[in-house]
Structures are given as C-alpha cells and as structure tokens.
Amino acid sequence: MSLTIINAAQVRDLLPMNECIDAMVPAMIAASTGTVAIPPRMISPLIDKSAFLGLMPGSSAEISTYGAKVVSLHPQNPSQGLPAIQGFVTLFDHQSGAPVAIIEGAEVTGIRTAAASGLATRLLAREDATTCGILGTGVQAITHIDAMRAVRPLTEVLIWGRDFAKAEALAAEQAERTGLNIHATADPKAAAACDIICTVTGSAEPVLKGEWVKPGAHVNLVGAHSLTTREADTDLIVKSAVYADLLESLKNEGGDVMIPLQEGAIDESHVVGELGQLAKGDIAGRRDAEQITVYNSLGNTAQDLFAARHVYDKALAQKIGVVVEL
C-alpha cells in the first residue's frame, strides 16, 4: 500500500485555475444533489484561544474517495509574514479505506475557493464584463485575480485594501506576474464601481455598500464566515439576486445574508438557490443586463475533495510527489 505526498508547489502546478473551475462544476452539483456527504465542519479553538484547528470531513462515491481537510488557522500569522491557514487534505480509497494521498491544504483552499467564485462569475456575470474590483490584499486577492481572468477578458483590475501601501505593492506584483492592467486605489468606491467585485477581506463589518455598486455588476462575497460578520451592507443584498454555495452553510455561517434576514429586510425566498443548482440548470441565472448578482461563498468539503482528487489523479499520471510505502 502506497501513500502519495504532494507539496504546495506541486499543487500549484497540478491545479491550474481553469482546471479547478471546471472541477468545481461536478463538486457543486454533487453538493446540491446530495451525492457527496458533507458533515458539519468542526472549528476548535486552541486552549489559549490564540488560534483554531479546523476539521472538514466528507465522502463521495462519485470520485471513489473520502477524506478530510485538516488545517490550522492563526489569524495573526500574516502580520508576521506567515500564512494564516496551514494544513493538508488527506484522501482515502472508498472501497478499501486505505489512505492514498496527503496533499498540502493551504494551496488547495486558496485555489478552490477562488475557482468556485470563478464558476459563479462564469455563470452570472455579464458576458461583456471587463473590469474587476478586488477588496482585500491577502492570498485570496491573488487567486481571485486568476479566477476572474480565467472566465472574463479583463482589461482592468483595481485593488483596495485598508493598508494602501500593501495594496500598491500587491498591484505592482500582480501586474508584473499577469501582464494585466492592475493598480491600487485608496477609495473602495472605485473598486466597487467595476463590472465584477470580489470581497476577500475577512472584515467583521461591511466594506462594500450597495450604493456604490452599479446596475449589472456581479459580486463575489468571500471573506466573512460567521453569523455575526459580513462584508456587504444590507442595501446590496436587498437589491441583488443572491446565490449560495450551500443553503445550509448560509443559515449557519452566512452573516452577509442572515443579518439582513434577521433585520427583516429580506425573507428566505430572496436567495435564488445554490451554485450547484445553477450549474445543473435547475434554477435561473442572470435575468437581464441591469440585474446585480451576488454569490456568497462559504466553502465546503466537496470543493476540497474534488480539487484534491484532481491533483492526486494528475500526480499519479505524471509520477509527481513523494510515494511512501505503508
């Protein structure tokens, strides 16, 4: 019995954004149709409350694999030049239960989260969308640039962050890396005036206001993951067609939508449905060129399993990774 270990650099090579976006189609359909088991994820604070340990299990007969993502979350790490999320995805054979792979988890998370936003953007943004505003300057800002340019012909990207110097540095780095017209802005309204907007800040309070968003825009809300935090204000949610990755996750963790619901500004019928339902064609997408659409991303194990399986299959085919005999 052999176990394949795949590091971060290998994940980046084996999981290009366009392939991961395509992998999110069956992942999200499986999540919506129930052909993948997604137990509640466990986020356990450390004994001193300084950080968290996350365990996200799941199984899918469709890809003959089950497993879990195990990660640490140290919110203060980025200020010290360290990644906030570290860990791995482990895969087991569905028939025998043998462990078959350990795959670096931070890269999988960074790529698959943006890839799900990329799928939502491919399905919901106007075909003529060419400008993109990124609110946030972390890892997800980088991967979302890649995801948005994979699905729309971007001509300009604006990056806003609370630290303008950091936004400027990131814009310069990404402009050089991608060859795109990317620059920083000190005004979040400028980023919010784009055709596509991605919020990846992790802010507890809204950084995006509905009054800033023009008709016809598409918004990916990515950074908030609890019932008490949100990146968008109530006005944006009220005036938008809202799509979730999973409705159950939205009810448990989606402050962007649940806070307006608790305020009485919307009711549950305001959420059109899930991304997997949209990908399968079971619910309608954009109604017209003036409609604002919102995808509220919370992440789920189906995304991790399908992305990790894609990485594992390519690693086997290309004989990449360290193979350990057990």
LUMRO-363001 format. One record per residue: x, y, z of N, C-alpha, C in turn; residue number from 0; residue in one letter. Coordinates in steps of 0.05 Angstrom, whole numbers, plus 5000, padded with zeros to 4 digits. Example, Ala and Ser with C-alpha at 12.3 -4.5 7.8 and 13.67 -1.06 7.14 Angstrom:
2
(node (5264 4886 5156) (5246 4910 5156) (5264 4934 5156) 0 "A")
(node (5257 4955 5142) (5273 4979 5143) (5258 5001 5157) 1 "S")
END
This chain:
326
(node (5017 4976 5000) (5000 5000 5000) (5018 5025 5000) 0 "M")
(node (5012 5044 4982) (5029 5067 4979) (5013 5093 4984) 1 "S")
(node (5026 5113 4994) (5014 5139 5000) (5030 5160 4985) 2 "L")
(node (5016 5177 4970) (5029 5198 4955) (5027 5225 4970) 3 "T")
(node (5050 5237 4974) (5051 5263 4988) (5057 5285 4968) 4 "I")
(node (5040 5305 4967) (5042 5326 4946) (5045 5353 4960) 5 "I")
(node (5066 5367 4954) (5072 5393 4968) (5058 5416 4954) 6 "N")
(node (5062 5440 4966) (5048 5464 4957) (5055 5471 4928) 7 "A")
(node (5081 5471 4922) (5089 5478 4895) (5078 5459 4874) 8 "A")
(node (5076 5433 4881) (5065 5413 4863) (5035 5418 4860) 9 "Q")
(node (5021 5425 4881) (4992 5432 4879) (4988 5454 4859) 10 "V")
(node (5005 5475 4861) (5002 5498 4843) (5005 5489 4814) 11 "R")
(node (5024 5471 4809) (5029 5461 4782) (5007 5443 4772) 12 "D")
(node (4996 5427 4790) (4976 5407 4782) (4947 5417 4781) 13 "L")
(node (4943 5441 4793) (4916 5451 4796) (4914 5479 4784) 14 "L")
(node (4918 5483 4758) (4915 5509 4746) (4886 5519 4749) 15 "P")
(node (4882 5545 4750) (4856 5556 4757) (4834 5546 4738) 16 "M")
(node (4840 5546 4712) (4818 5538 4693) (4809 5510 4698) 17 "N")
(node (4828 5492 4705) (4821 5464 4710) (4805 5462 4737) 18 "E")
(node (4813 5478 4756) (4799 5477 4782) (4770 5488 4779) 19 "C")
(node (4767 5509 4763) (4740 5519 4758) (4722 5497 4746) 20 "I")
(node (4733 5483 4727) (4718 5461 4714) (4712 5439 4735) 21 "D")
(node (4731 5434 4753) (4727 5413 4774) (4705 5422 4794) 22 "A")
(node (4701 5448 4797) (4680 5457 4815) (4652 5452 4805) 23 "M")
(node (4649 5448 4779) (4622 5442 4768) (4611 5417 4780) 24 "V")
(node (4624 5393 4777) (4614 5369 4790) (4614 5370 4820) 25 "P")
(node (4633 5385 4831) (4634 5387 4861) (4609 5401 4871) 26 "A")
(node (4602 5424 4859) (4579 5439 4869) (4553 5425 4862) 27 "M")
(node (4552 5412 4839) (4527 5396 4833) (4524 5374 4853) 28 "I")
(node (4546 5360 4860) (4545 5338 4879) (4536 5349 4906) 29 "A")
(node (4546 5373 4914) (4538 5384 4939) (4508 5391 4940) 30 "A")
(node (4497 5400 4918) (4469 5408 4917) (4451 5384 4913) 31 "S")
(node (4460 5363 4901) (4443 5339 4896) (4446 5318 4918) 32 "T")
(node (4465 5322 4936) (4469 5303 4958) (4484 5279 4952) 33 "G")
(node (4500 5279 4930) (4516 5255 4923) (4543 5257 4936) 34 "T")
(node (4548 5277 4952) (4572 5279 4968) (4563 5284 4997) 35 "V")
(node (4574 5270 5016) (4568 5274 5044) (4585 5296 5055) 36 "A")
(node (4572 5316 5067) (4587 5339 5079) (4578 5343 5108) 37 "I")
(node (4590 5328 5127) (4583 5332 5155) (4591 5361 5163) 38 "P")
(node (4579 5371 5185) (4587 5397 5194) (4617 5398 5200) 39 "P")
(node (4629 5420 5192) (4658 5423 5198) (4662 5431 5227) 40 "R")
(node (4684 5422 5238) (4690 5428 5266) (4713 5448 5267) 41 "M")
(node (4708 5471 5279) (4728 5491 5284) (4733 5493 5314) 42 "I")
(node (4755 5483 5323) (4761 5481 5351) (4782 5502 5360) 43 "S")
(node (4775 5520 5378) (4796 5539 5388) (4817 5525 5404) 44 "P")
(node (4842 5535 5402) (4863 5524 5419) (4857 5531 5448) 45 "L")
(node (4871 5517 5466) (4865 5520 5494) (4869 5549 5504) 46 "I")
(node (4887 5564 5491) (4891 5592 5499) (4876 5611 5482) 47 "D")
(node (4859 5601 5464) (4843 5617 5446) (4859 5634 5426) 48 "K")
(node (4884 5627 5422) (4902 5642 5404) (4898 5636 5375) 49 "S")
(node (4887 5612 5369) (4884 5603 5342) (4863 5581 5341) 50 "A")
(node (4860 5568 5318) (4839 5548 5314) (4850 5524 5299) 51 "F")
(node (4837 5501 5304) (4842 5477 5288) (4816 5470 5274) 52 "L")
(node (4818 5466 5248) (4794 5460 5232) (4795 5432 5221) 53 "G")
(node (4772 5418 5222) (4770 5391 5211) (4745 5391 5193) 54 "L")
(node (4749 5385 5167) (4727 5386 5148) (4726 5359 5133) 55 "M")
(node (4709 5340 5143) (4708 5313 5130) (4687 5313 5108) 56 "P")
(node (4689 5292 5091) (4669 5288 5070) (4675 5263 5055) 57 "G")
(node (4655 5254 5039) (4659 5230 5023) (4642 5231 4998) 58 "S")
(node (4653 5219 4977) (4639 5218 4951) (4645 5192 4937) 59 "S")
(node (4624 5177 4932) (4627 5152 4916) (4633 5159 4887) 60 "A")
(node (4624 5182 4879) (4628 5191 4851) (4657 5192 4843) 61 "E")
(node (4674 5201 4861) (4703 5202 4856) (4718 5181 4871) 62 "I")
(node (4704 5162 4882) (4716 5138 4896) (4735 5146 4918) 63 "S")
(node (4728 5168 4932) (4747 5179 4952) (4731 5191 4975) 64 "T")
(node (4742 5187 4999) (4733 5203 5022) (4757 5214 5036) 65 "Y")
(node (4753 5233 5054) (4775 5244 5068) (4768 5268 5084) 66 "G")
(node (4788 5284 5090) (4783 5308 5107) (4806 5328 5102) 67 "A")
(node (4798 5353 5105) (4818 5374 5106) (4823 5381 5135) 68 "K")
(node (4848 5381 5143) (4856 5388 5170) (4874 5412 5168) 69 "V")
(node (4866 5434 5180) (4881 5459 5178) (4883 5473 5204) 70 "V")
(node (4905 5488 5207) (4907 5508 5229) (4899 5535 5218) 71 "S")
(node (4887 5552 5235) (4881 5579 5228) (4892 5597 5249) 72 "L")
(node (4914 5612 5242) (4927 5631 5260) (4923 5659 5249) 73 "H")
(node (4902 5673 5258) (4896 5699 5245) (4918 5719 5245) 74 "P")
(node (4937 5718 5265) (4958 5737 5267) (4982 5731 5249) 75 "Q")
(node (4982 5708 5237) (5006 5699 5221) (5013 5719 5199) 76 "N")
(node (4994 5729 5183) (5001 5746 5161) (5018 5771 5169) 77 "P")
(node (5013 5781 5193) (5028 5804 5202) (5057 5797 5207) 78 "S")
(node (5063 5771 5209) (5090 5761 5214) (5102 5748 5189) 79 "Q")
(node (5088 5752 5167) (5098 5740 5142) (5093 5711 5139) 80 "G")
(node (5074 5700 5154) (5067 5672 5153) (5038 5668 5144) 81 "L")
(node (5032 5645 5131) (5005 5641 5122) (4986 5637 5145) 82 "P")
(node (4962 5647 5142) (4941 5645 5163) (4931 5616 5165) 83 "A")
(node (4929 5602 5142) (4919 5575 5141) (4941 5556 5132) 84 "I")
(node (4945 5535 5147) (4965 5514 5141) (4953 5487 5147) 85 "Q")
(node (4960 5467 5131) (4949 5441 5136) (4950 5423 5112) 86 "G")
(node (4932 5404 5110) (4932 5385 5088) (4905 5373 5084) 87 "F")
(node (4901 5362 5060) (4878 5346 5053) (4887 5317 5051) 88 "V")
(node (4874 5299 5065) (4881 5271 5064) (4859 5256 5050) 89 "T")
(node (4866 5238 5031) (4847 5222 5016) (4849 5193 5023) 90 "L")
(node (4826 5179 5024) (4825 5150 5029) (4810 5137 5006) 91 "F")
(node (4817 5113 4999) (4803 5098 4979) (4776 5090 4989) 92 "D")
(node (4755 5095 4972) (4727 5090 4981) (4722 5060 4986) 93 "H")
(node (4734 5042 4972) (4729 5014 4974) (4744 5001 4998) 94 "Q")
(node (4770 5006 4999) (4786 4992 5019) (4791 5008 5045) 95 "S")
(node (4788 5035 5043) (4794 5051 5066) (4824 5058 5068) 96 "G")
(node (4840 5049 5049) (4869 5055 5050) (4874 5085 5046) 97 "A")
(node (4891 5097 5062) (4899 5124 5056) (4916 5125 5031) 98 "P")
(node (4909 5143 5012) (4923 5143 4987) (4939 5169 4982) 99 "V")
(node (4932 5191 4995) (4946 5216 4990) (4944 5235 5013) 100 "A")
(node (4965 5251 5016) (4966 5274 5034) (4974 5297 5017) 101 "I")
(node (4957 5317 5014) (4961 5339 4996) (4961 5365 5011) 102 "I")
(node (4981 5382 5007) (4983 5408 5021) (4956 5423 5018) 103 "E")
(node (4946 5433 5041) (4919 5443 5042) (4915 5472 5037) 104 "G")
(node (4935 5489 5044) (4931 5518 5040) (4928 5525 5011) 105 "A")
(node (4944 5512 4993) (4943 5517 4965) (4916 5507 4953) 106 "E")
(node (4908 5484 4962) (4882 5473 4953) (4860 5493 4961) 107 "V")
(node (4860 5502 4986) (4840 5521 4995) (4840 5547 4979) 108 "T")
(node (4864 5558 4975) (4866 5583 4961) (4856 5582 4933) 109 "G")
(node (4863 5560 4919) (4855 5557 4891) (4825 5549 4889) 110 "I")
(node (4816 5530 4904) (4788 5521 4901) (4768 5542 4909) 111 "R")
(node (4775 5559 4929) (4756 5580 4938) (4752 5600 4915) 112 "T")
(node (4774 5608 4903) (4772 5627 4881) (4760 5614 4856) 113 "A")
(node (4765 5588 4853) (4753 5574 4830) (4723 5572 4832) 114 "A")
(node (4712 5569 4856) (4683 5569 4859) (4672 5597 4853) 115 "A")
(node (4686 5618 4861) (4678 5645 4853) (4680 5648 4822) 116 "S")
(node (4700 5636 4811) (4703 5637 4782) (4680 5623 4768) 117 "G")
(node (4671 5601 4779) (4648 5587 4767) (4623 5605 4770) 118 "L")
(node (4619 5617 4793) (4596 5634 4797) (4597 5658 4777) 119 "A")
(node (4621 5669 4773) (4624 5691 4755) (4619 5683 4726) 120 "T")
(node (4629 5659 4719) (4624 5649 4692) (4594 5646 4686) 121 "R")
(node (4579 5638 4707) (4550 5633 4703) (4533 5658 4707) 122 "L")
(node (4543 5678 4722) (4526 5700 4730) (4534 5728 4719) 123 "L")
(node (4560 5732 4715) (4569 5759 4706) (4561 5764 4677) 124 "A")
(node (4557 5789 4670) (4551 5796 4642) (4574 5786 4625) 125 "R")
(node (4568 5778 4601) (4589 5769 4582) (4608 5791 4575) 126 "E")
(node (4599 5817 4576) (4617 5839 4569) (4631 5851 4593) 127 "D")
(node (4631 5837 4616) (4645 5847 4640) (4675 5846 4635) 128 "A")
(node (4688 5869 4639) (4717 5871 4633) (4733 5884 4656) 129 "T")
(node (4719 5895 4676) (4734 5908 4698) (4728 5893 4724) 130 "T")
(node (4748 5892 4741) (4745 5876 4766) (4757 5892 4789) 131 "C")
(node (4741 5894 4810) (4750 5906 4835) (4755 5885 4856) 132 "G")
(node (4778 5886 4868) (4785 5867 4890) (4787 5883 4916) 133 "I")
(node (4771 5876 4936) (4773 5888 4962) (4787 5868 4980) 134 "L")
(node (4812 5874 4987) (4828 5855 5003) (4855 5851 4991) 135 "G")
(node (4875 5844 5007) (4902 5842 4997) (4916 5817 5005) 136 "T")
(node (4901 5796 5013) (4913 5771 5021) (4916 5751 4999) 137 "G")
(node (4919 5726 5006) (4922 5705 4986) (4899 5703 4967) 138 "V")
(node (4874 5706 4978) (4851 5704 4961) (4849 5727 4941) 139 "Q")
(node (4861 5749 4946) (4862 5771 4926) (4877 5761 4901) 140 "A")
(node (4899 5747 4906) (4915 5737 4883) (4900 5715 4868) 141 "I")
(node (4889 5696 4882) (4876 5674 4868) (4850 5683 4855) 142 "T")
(node (4837 5704 4866) (4813 5714 4853) (4819 5729 4827) 143 "H")
(node (4842 5742 4826) (4851 5754 4801) (4853 5733 4780) 144 "I")
(node (4865 5711 4787) (4868 5689 4768) (4841 5677 4759) 145 "D")
(node (4823 5674 4779) (4797 5662 4773) (4781 5681 4755) 146 "A")
(node (4781 5707 4761) (4765 5725 4745) (4776 5727 4716) 147 "M")
(node (4802 5728 4713) (4813 5730 4686) (4810 5704 4670) 148 "R")
(node (4805 5682 4685) (4801 5656 4671) (4773 5655 4658) 149 "A")
(node (4754 5672 4668) (4727 5669 4658) (4717 5694 4643) 150 "V")
(node (4731 5717 4646) (4723 5741 4632) (4749 5755 4621) 151 "R")
(node (4747 5769 4598) (4771 5782 4587) (4776 5809 4601) 152 "P")
(node (4789 5808 4623) (4793 5832 4639) (4812 5852 4625) 153 "L")
(node (4804 5877 4627) (4821 5899 4617) (4832 5916 4639) 154 "T")
(node (4820 5914 4663) (4830 5929 4686) (4822 5916 4712) 155 "E")
(node (4841 5916 4731) (4835 5906 4758) (4843 5928 4778) 156 "V")
(node (4825 5935 4796) (4831 5954 4818) (4832 5939 4844) 157 "L")
(node (4853 5944 4860) (4856 5931 4886) (4853 5952 4908) 158 "I")
(node (4836 5948 4927) (4833 5965 4951) (4840 5949 4975) 159 "W")
(node (4854 5961 4994) (4859 5949 5020) (4861 5970 5041) 160 "G")
(node (4857 5963 5066) (4858 5982 5087) (4886 5994 5090) 161 "R")
(node (4906 5979 5082) (4934 5988 5081) (4940 5994 5052) 162 "D")
(node (4940 6020 5045) (4943 6027 5016) (4971 6019 5006) 163 "F")
(node (4991 6021 5023) (5018 6013 5014) (5019 5984 5007) 164 "A")
(node (5005 5967 5022) (5004 5939 5016) (4989 5934 4990) 165 "K")
(node (4967 5949 4986) (4952 5946 4961) (4968 5954 4937) 166 "A")
(node (4984 5976 4940) (5001 5984 4918) (5022 5963 4912) 167 "E")
(node (5035 5952 4932) (5055 5932 4928) (5043 5907 4914) 168 "A")
(node (5019 5899 4924) (5006 5876 4912) (4999 5881 4883) 169 "L")
(node (4988 5905 4877) (4981 5911 4850) (5005 5910 4831) 170 "A")
(node (5027 5921 4840) (5051 5921 4823) (5061 5892 4818) 171 "A")
(node (5061 5876 4839) (5069 5848 4836) (5051 5833 4817) 172 "E")
(node (5025 5837 4820) (5006 5822 4803) (5006 5832 4774) 173 "Q")
(node (5010 5858 4771) (5012 5868 4744) (5036 5856 4729) 174 "A")
(node (5058 5854 4743) (5082 5842 4731) (5077 5812 4726) 175 "E")
(node (5064 5798 4744) (5060 5769 4742) (5041 5763 4719) 176 "R")
(node (5020 5778 4717) (4998 5771 4698) (4999 5786 4671) 177 "T")
(node (5012 5809 4671) (5012 5826 4648) (4986 5842 4645) 178 "G")
(node (4969 5841 4665) (4944 5856 4664) (4948 5885 4674) 179 "L")
(node (4929 5902 4667) (4928 5929 4677) (4917 5929 4706) 180 "N")
(node (4934 5927 4726) (4926 5925 4754) (4938 5948 4769) 181 "I")
(node (4922 5962 4784) (4933 5983 4802) (4916 5985 4826) 182 "H")
(node (4927 5999 4847) (4914 6002 4872) (4897 6027 4873) 183 "A")
(node (4877 6027 4890) (4861 6051 4895) (4858 6055 4925) 184 "T")
(node (4858 6080 4934) (4854 6086 4962) (4824 6088 4968) 185 "A")
(node (4807 6087 4947) (4779 6092 4951) (4763 6066 4944) 186 "D")
(node (4751 6053 4964) (4736 6028 4958) (4713 6033 4939) 187 "P")
(node (4703 6057 4936) (4682 6063 4917) (4691 6058 4888) 188 "K")
(node (4717 6063 4883) (4727 6059 4856) (4728 6029 4849) 189 "A")
(node (4737 6012 4868) (4737 5984 4864) (4708 5973 4861) 190 "A")
(node (4690 5985 4876) (4662 5976 4876) (4647 5985 4851) 191 "A")
(node (4659 6002 4835) (4646 6012 4810) (4652 5994 4786) 192 "A")
(node (4666 5971 4791) (4674 5953 4769) (4651 5935 4761) 193 "C")
(node (4655 5921 4739) (4635 5902 4730) (4633 5877 4748) 194 "D")
(node (4657 5869 4758) (4658 5846 4776) (4672 5855 4802) 195 "I")
(node (4661 5848 4825) (4673 5856 4851) (4677 5831 4867) 196 "I")
(node (4701 5829 4879) (4707 5806 4897) (4715 5818 4924) 197 "C")
(node (4701 5811 4945) (4708 5819 4972) (4722 5796 4986) 198 "T")
(node (4747 5800 4993) (4763 5778 5005) (4778 5789 5029) 199 "V")
(node (4765 5804 5046) (4778 5819 5068) (4778 5805 5094) 200 "T")
(node (4757 5789 5100) (4754 5778 5127) (4745 5798 5147) 201 "G")
(node (4735 5821 5137) (4726 5842 5155) (4701 5833 5170) 202 "S")
(node (4698 5843 5194) (4674 5837 5210) (4651 5856 5203) 203 "A")
(node (4657 5879 5192) (4638 5900 5185) (4638 5904 5155) 204 "E")
(node (4616 5914 5143) (4615 5918 5114) (4636 5936 5104) 205 "P")
(node (4649 5927 5082) (4668 5943 5067) (4657 5951 5040) 206 "V")
(node (4634 5939 5033) (4622 5944 5007) (4593 5953 5012) 207 "L")
(node (4586 5976 5000) (4560 5987 5003) (4544 5984 4977) 208 "K")
(node (4519 5979 4979) (4502 5975 4956) (4501 6000 4938) 209 "G")
(node (4502 6023 4951) (4500 6048 4935) (4524 6052 4917) 210 "E")
(node (4546 6038 4922) (4570 6040 4905) (4568 6022 4881) 211 "W")
(node (4552 6001 4882) (4552 5980 4861) (4533 5988 4839) 212 "V")
(node (4543 5987 4814) (4527 5996 4792) (4509 5974 4782) 213 "K")
(node (4487 5981 4768) (4470 5961 4757) (4485 5942 4738) 214 "P")
(node (4479 5917 4739) (4492 5897 4722) (4517 5885 4732) 215 "G")
(node (4526 5893 4756) (4551 5882 4767) (4546 5854 4779) 216 "A")
(node (4568 5839 4781) (4567 5814 4795) (4587 5816 4818) 217 "H")
(node (4578 5806 4842) (4594 5808 4866) (4599 5780 4878) 218 "V")
(node (4624 5774 4885) (4631 5750 4900) (4638 5759 4928) 219 "N")
(node (4622 5750 4948) (4627 5756 4976) (4641 5731 4988) 220 "L")
(node (4666 5734 4996) (4683 5711 5002) (4694 5711 5031) 221 "V")
(node (4698 5735 5043) (4715 5736 5066) (4701 5732 5093) 222 "G")
(node (4675 5734 5095) (4661 5731 5121) (4650 5703 5124) 223 "A")
(node (4653 5691 5149) (4646 5663 5153) (4632 5659 5180) 224 "H")
(node (4617 5678 5189) (4601 5673 5213) (4576 5689 5212) 225 "S")
(node (4557 5683 5230) (4531 5696 5230) (4533 5725 5240) 226 "L")
(node (4555 5733 5252) (4558 5760 5263) (4576 5777 5246) 227 "T")
(node (4587 5767 5224) (4605 5783 5208) (4595 5785 5179) 228 "T")
(node (4602 5806 5165) (4593 5809 5137) (4611 5830 5123) 229 "R")
(node (4614 5827 5097) (4629 5846 5081) (4612 5865 5066) 230 "E")
(node (4587 5859 5062) (4568 5876 5046) (4546 5886 5064) 231 "A")
(node (4536 5910 5058) (4515 5921 5074) (4488 5910 5065) 232 "D")
(node (4467 5916 5081) (4440 5905 5076) (4430 5915 5049) 233 "T")
(node (4436 5940 5041) (4426 5951 5017) (4435 5934 4992) 234 "D")
(node (4460 5925 4992) (4469 5909 4969) (4453 5883 4967) 235 "L")
(node (4449 5870 4990) (4435 5844 4990) (4406 5848 4980) 236 "I")
(node (4393 5869 4990) (4365 5874 4983) (4362 5878 4953) 237 "V")
(node (4381 5892 4940) (4378 5899 4912) (4389 5878 4893) 238 "K")
(node (4399 5856 4904) (4413 5836 4887) (4398 5809 4886) 239 "S")
(node (4403 5794 4865) (4396 5765 4864) (4418 5750 4877) 240 "A")
(node (4412 5735 4899) (4433 5723 4916) (4434 5693 4911) 241 "V")
(node (4458 5682 4908) (4463 5654 4905) (4483 5645 4926) 242 "Y")
(node (4478 5621 4937) (4495 5610 4958) (4510 5586 4948) 243 "A")
(node (4532 5579 4962) (4545 5554 4954) (4528 5531 4965) 244 "D")
(node (4520 5532 4991) (4500 5514 5003) (4482 5529 5021) 245 "L")
(node (4456 5524 5019) (4437 5539 5036) (4441 5532 5065) 246 "L")
(node (4448 5507 5072) (4452 5500 5100) (4476 5516 5111) 247 "E")
(node (4497 5518 5096) (4520 5534 5105) (4512 5563 5109) 248 "S")
(node (4496 5573 5091) (4487 5601 5092) (4472 5606 5118) 249 "L")
(node (4455 5588 5126) (4439 5591 5150) (4457 5589 5175) 250 "K")
(node (4479 5574 5173) (4496 5570 5197) (4519 5590 5199) 251 "N")
(node (4527 5602 5176) (4552 5618 5176) (4550 5643 5159) 252 "E")
(node (4528 5647 5145) (4527 5669 5125) (4517 5695 5135) 253 "G")
(node (4533 5710 5150) (4524 5736 5161) (4517 5756 5140) 254 "G")
(node (4529 5754 5117) (4523 5773 5095) (4493 5773 5088) 255 "D")
(node (4482 5749 5089) (4453 5746 5082) (4436 5744 5107) 256 "V")
(node (4445 5730 5127) (4429 5725 5151) (4424 5750 5167) 257 "M")
(node (4443 5769 5168) (4438 5794 5182) (4415 5810 5170) 258 "I")
(node (4415 5814 5143) (4392 5827 5131) (4366 5812 5135) 259 "P")
(node (4368 5785 5135) (4343 5769 5140) (4333 5774 5169) 260 "L")
(node (4352 5775 5188) (4344 5780 5216) (4333 5808 5220) 261 "Q")
(node (4343 5826 5203) (4333 5854 5205) (4305 5857 5193) 262 "E")
(node (4296 5837 5178) (4270 5838 5165) (4272 5851 5137) 263 "G")
(node (4296 5856 5128) (4299 5870 5102) (4294 5851 5079) 264 "A")
(node (4298 5825 5083) (4292 5804 5063) (4279 5781 5077) 265 "I")
(node (4268 5762 5061) (4260 5736 5072) (4275 5714 5059) 266 "D")
(node (4271 5689 5067) (4287 5667 5057) (4284 5663 5027) 267 "E")
(node (4261 5671 5016) (4257 5668 4987) (4274 5687 4970) 268 "S")
(node (4288 5706 4984) (4305 5724 4969) (4329 5710 4957) 269 "H")
(node (4338 5689 4970) (4361 5673 4959) (4350 5655 4937) 270 "V")
(node (4361 5659 4913) (4351 5645 4889) (4357 5615 4892) 271 "V")
(node (4380 5608 4903) (4387 5579 4906) (4417 5575 4907) 272 "G")
(node (4426 5551 4902) (4454 5543 4905) (4469 5543 4879) 273 "E")
(node (4495 5547 4881) (4512 5547 4856) (4510 5521 4841) 274 "L")
(node (4508 5499 4855) (4505 5473 4842) (4479 5471 4827) 275 "G")
(node (4458 5482 4838) (4432 5482 4823) (4434 5499 4798) 276 "Q")
(node (4448 5521 4800) (4452 5538 4777) (4469 5524 4755) 277 "L")
(node (4490 5511 4764) (4508 5497 4745) (4493 5474 4731) 278 "A")
(node (4474 5462 4746) (4459 5439 4735) (4436 5449 4717) 279 "K")
(node (4429 5474 4719) (4407 5485 4703) (4380 5483 4716) 280 "G")
(node (4380 5478 4742) (4355 5475 4757) (4343 5502 4766) 281 "D")
(node (4359 5523 4767) (4349 5549 4774) (4359 5569 4754) 282 "I")
(node (4346 5592 4753) (4353 5613 4733) (4377 5628 4742) 283 "A")
(node (4392 5638 4722) (4415 5656 4727) (4407 5685 4724) 284 "G")
(node (4425 5700 4714) (4421 5729 4710) (4396 5734 4693) 285 "R")
(node (4379 5752 4702) (4354 5758 4689) (4358 5778 4665) 286 "R")
(node (4375 5798 4670) (4379 5818 4649) (4405 5833 4654) 287 "D")
(node (4412 5851 4637) (4438 5865 4638) (4439 5885 4661) 288 "A")
(node (4416 5892 4673) (4416 5911 4695) (4416 5898 4723) 289 "E")
(node (4410 5873 4724) (4408 5859 4749) (4436 5857 4763) 290 "Q")
(node (4437 5861 4789) (4460 5856 4805) (4458 5828 4816) 291 "I")
(node (4480 5812 4813) (4480 5785 4823) (4502 5783 4845) 292 "T")
(node (4496 5766 4865) (4515 5762 4887) (4518 5732 4892) 293 "V")
(node (4543 5724 4894) (4550 5696 4902) (4562 5698 4930) 294 "Y")
(node (4550 5685 4950) (4560 5685 4977) (4575 5659 4981) 295 "N")
(node (4602 5661 4982) (4619 5637 4985) (4625 5632 5014) 296 "S")
(node (4620 5607 5023) (4628 5599 5050) (4647 5575 5049) 297 "L")
(node (4648 5562 5026) (4666 5539 5024) (4654 5513 5035) 298 "G")
(node (4661 5491 5023) (4652 5465 5034) (4671 5443 5026) 299 "N")
(node (4668 5420 5038) (4686 5398 5034) (4685 5386 5006) 300 "T")
(node (4662 5388 4993) (4660 5378 4965) (4681 5392 4948) 301 "A")
(node (4685 5418 4952) (4705 5432 4936) (4733 5421 4942) 302 "Q")
(node (4739 5415 4967) (4765 5405 4975) (4769 5377 4963) 303 "D")
(node (4749 5360 4965) (4752 5332 4956) (4756 5331 4926) 304 "L")
(node (4739 5345 4911) (4741 5344 4882) (4767 5357 4872) 305 "F")
(node (4776 5379 4884) (4801 5391 4877) (4824 5373 4883) 306 "A")
(node (4824 5361 4907) (4846 5344 4916) (4847 5319 4899) 307 "A")
(node (4824 5308 4891) (4824 5284 4874) (4836 5291 4847) 308 "R")
(node (4830 5315 4836) (4841 5323 4811) (4872 5324 4813) 309 "H")
(node (4881 5336 4835) (4910 5337 4839) (4923 5309 4841) 310 "V")
(node (4910 5292 4856) (4920 5265 4861) (4921 5249 4834) 311 "Y")
(node (4900 5251 4818) (4899 5236 4793) (4922 5246 4774) 312 "D")
(node (4926 5272 4773) (4947 5282 4756) (4975 5275 4767) 313 "K")
(node (4977 5275 4793) (5003 5267 4805) (5010 5238 4798) 314 "A")
(node (4990 5221 4799) (4995 5193 4792) (5003 5191 4763) 315 "L")
(node (4988 5205 4745) (4993 5203 4717) (5021 5213 4709) 316 "A")
(node (5029 5235 4723) (5055 5247 4717) (5078 5238 4735) 317 "Q")
(node (5071 5220 4753) (5091 5209 4772) (5104 5232 4788) 318 "K")
(node (5087 5249 4799) (5095 5272 4816) (5088 5266 4845) 319 "I")
(node (5105 5275 4863) (5100 5272 4891) (5119 5251 4903) 320 "G")
(node (5119 5251 4929) (5135 5231 4944) (5118 5207 4951) 321 "V")
(node (5125 5184 4942) (5110 5159 4947) (5122 5145 4971) 322 "V")
(node (5105 5140 4991) (5114 5126 5015) (5100 5099 5017) 323 "V")
(node (5115 5078 5021) (5102 5052 5025) (5095 5048 5054) 324 "E")
(node (5070 5041 5058) (5059 5037 5086) (5059 5008 5094) 325 "L")
END
